[in-house]
Amino acid sequence: MSRVLLDRSHIEPAVLGGALLGGGGGGWITDGTDWGTLAVSLGAPALITVDELPGDALLVTAAGVGAPASPGRFARPVDFLRALELVMEAAHAPIAGIIANENGAAATVNGWLQAAVFGIPVVDAPCNGRAHPSGLLGAMGLHRRPGSGGSAPPRSPCRPRGRPARRRP
């Protein structure tokens, strides 16, 4: 596949495909349609394959971790842009591409907005495949890599810090 410039004609197939083929979660069809429309109205996000990048390319994952069906879900487009700005400031190399974290109606277009605004391509490559209730669960084990800064095991939100889990007899 060569570079594809995403436009309005790609939104409905991406969003509906994500809604039908997603492995769970992934947001609402209306959100995916709105975010895809916003992205292509601000620029022309490019879609490329991973084999178009050098082997040492730095990729980031665009995700909206949380509960998108919650009435308290208020991540704004500017929040997604600011998150990428912070990653770009902290990165050890230029970011070569953005991968959507999962498949789903809204999640399939994760990264389109950032790609349109920052000119970083969206990479057609597998990531989590489905929704996860936390960033750690979606980290694909990368938090265990030396230098990642995230080697601590996950802490259960069900017990206070420092208290051992009780085992059932």
C-alpha positions as CSV (number, residue, x, y, z in Angstrom):
1,M,0.0,0.0,0.0
2,S,1.3,3.4,-0.8
3,R,0.5,6.5,1.2
4,V,-3.2,7.3,1.2
5,L,-4.4,10.7,2.1
6,L,-7.5,10.3,4.2
7,D,-10.6,12.3,3.3
8,R,-14.3,12.3,3.9
9,S,-14.8,9.2,1.8
10,H,-12.7,7.1,4.3
11,I,-14.6,8.1,7.4
12,E,-17.8,6.0,7.1
13,P,-15.9,2.8,6.1
14,A,-13.4,3.2,8.9
15,V,-16.0,4.0,11.6
16,L,-18.5,1.3,10.6
17,G,-15.8,-1.3,10.0
18,G,-14.4,-0.5,13.4
19,A,-17.9,-0.8,15.0
20,L,-18.5,-4.2,13.3
21,L,-15.1,-5.7,13.6
22,G,-13.8,-4.2,16.8
23,G,-13.1,-6.6,19.7
24,G,-15.1,-4.7,22.3
25,G,-15.3,-1.1,23.4
26,G,-14.0,1.5,21.0
27,G,-16.5,4.3,21.4
28,W,-19.6,5.5,19.6
29,I,-20.3,5.7,15.9
30,T,-21.2,9.4,16.2
31,D,-17.9,10.2,18.0
32,G,-15.9,8.3,15.4
33,T,-17.7,10.1,12.6
34,D,-17.3,13.5,14.3
35,W,-13.6,13.0,15.1
36,G,-12.9,11.7,11.6
37,T,-14.7,14.7,10.1
38,L,-12.8,17.1,12.3
39,A,-9.5,15.5,11.3
40,V,-10.1,15.7,7.5
41,S,-11.5,19.2,7.8
42,L,-8.2,20.4,9.5
43,G,-5.8,18.7,7.1
44,A,-5.1,15.5,5.1
45,P,-3.9,12.8,7.5
46,A,-1.8,10.3,5.7
47,L,-2.2,6.5,6.2
48,I,0.9,4.4,5.6
49,T,2.0,0.8,6.3
50,V,4.7,-0.1,8.8
51,D,7.0,-1.4,6.0
52,E,7.3,2.2,4.7
53,L,9.2,3.2,7.9
54,P,12.8,2.4,8.9
55,G,13.2,-0.3,11.5
56,D,14.2,2.2,14.2
57,A,11.3,4.5,13.7
58,L,9.6,5.8,16.8
59,L,5.8,5.2,16.8
60,V,3.2,6.3,19.3
61,T,-0.1,4.9,20.2
62,A,-3.2,7.2,20.1
63,A,-5.8,6.1,22.7
64,G,-8.7,7.3,24.6
65,V,-8.5,5.1,27.8
66,G,-11.5,5.4,30.0
67,A,-15.2,4.9,29.8
68,P,-16.4,6.6,26.6
69,A,-20.1,5.8,27.4
70,S,-19.8,7.5,30.8
71,P,-21.7,10.8,31.2
72,G,-18.5,12.3,32.6
73,R,-16.4,11.6,29.5
74,F,-15.1,15.0,28.4
75,A,-11.9,14.5,26.5
76,R,-11.8,17.3,24.0
77,P,-9.9,17.2,20.7
78,V,-7.4,19.7,22.1
79,D,-6.6,17.2,24.9
80,F,-5.6,14.6,22.3
81,L,-3.4,17.2,20.6
82,R,-1.8,18.3,23.9
83,A,-1.1,14.7,24.9
84,L,0.9,14.2,21.6
85,E,2.7,17.5,22.1
86,L,3.9,16.3,25.5
87,V,5.1,13.0,24.1
88,M,6.9,14.8,21.3
89,E,8.7,17.0,23.9
90,A,9.8,14.0,25.9
91,A,10.7,11.7,23.0
92,H,14.3,10.8,22.3
93,A,13.7,10.9,18.6
94,P,11.2,12.4,16.1
95,I,7.9,10.6,16.0
96,A,7.5,8.8,12.7
97,G,4.0,7.5,13.0
98,I,0.8,7.1,15.0
99,I,-0.9,3.8,15.6
100,A,-4.6,3.6,16.7
101,N,-4.7,1.7,20.0
102,E,-7.6,-0.5,19.1
103,N,-10.4,-1.2,16.6
104,G,-13.8,0.3,17.4
105,A,-16.2,2.9,16.0
106,A,-14.3,5.9,17.5
107,A,-11.0,4.2,18.3
108,T,-10.3,3.3,14.6
109,V,-9.9,7.1,13.9
110,N,-7.6,7.6,16.9
111,G,-4.6,9.4,15.6
112,W,-6.3,11.0,12.6
113,L,-6.7,14.4,14.3
114,Q,-3.0,14.3,15.5
115,A,-1.9,13.3,12.0
116,A,-3.8,16.1,10.4
117,V,-2.5,18.8,12.7
118,F,1.1,17.6,13.2
119,G,1.7,16.0,9.8
120,I,2.7,12.7,11.3
121,P,1.3,9.7,9.4
122,V,-1.2,7.2,10.8
123,V,0.4,3.7,10.5
124,D,-1.7,0.8,9.5
125,A,-0.3,-1.7,12.0
126,P,-1.8,-3.9,14.7
127,C,-1.9,-2.8,18.3
128,N,-4.1,-3.9,21.1
129,G,-7.0,-5.0,18.9
130,R,-9.6,-4.4,21.6
131,A,-10.5,-2.0,24.4
132,H,-8.7,-2.2,27.8
133,P,-9.9,-0.6,31.0
134,S,-6.5,0.8,31.8
135,G,-3.4,2.0,30.0
136,L,-1.3,-0.7,31.7
137,L,-3.4,-3.5,30.3
138,G,-3.0,-1.9,26.9
139,A,0.7,-1.5,27.2
140,M,1.4,-4.9,25.5
141,G,4.1,-5.6,28.1
142,L,6.2,-2.7,26.9
143,H,6.2,-1.3,30.4
144,R,8.5,-4.1,31.4
145,R,11.3,-3.1,29.0
146,P,14.4,-1.6,30.5
147,G,14.3,2.1,30.4
148,S,10.5,2.4,30.0
149,G,10.1,3.7,33.5
150,G,7.1,1.5,34.1
151,S,8.5,-1.8,35.6
152,A,6.2,-1.8,38.6
153,P,3.5,-4.4,38.6
154,P,-0.1,-3.2,38.4
155,R,-1.8,-2.3,41.7
156,S,-5.3,-3.4,42.2
157,P,-7.7,-0.4,42.7
158,C,-9.6,-2.7,45.0
159,R,-7.1,-2.6,47.9
160,P,-5.1,0.1,49.5
161,R,-1.4,0.5,48.7
162,G,0.8,-1.6,50.9
163,R,-1.8,-4.1,52.0
164,P,-1.3,-7.6,50.6
165,A,-4.1,-9.3,48.7
166,R,-6.0,-11.8,50.8
167,R,-6.0,-15.3,49.4
168,R,-9.2,-17.3,49.6
169,P,-9.0,-20.6,51.4
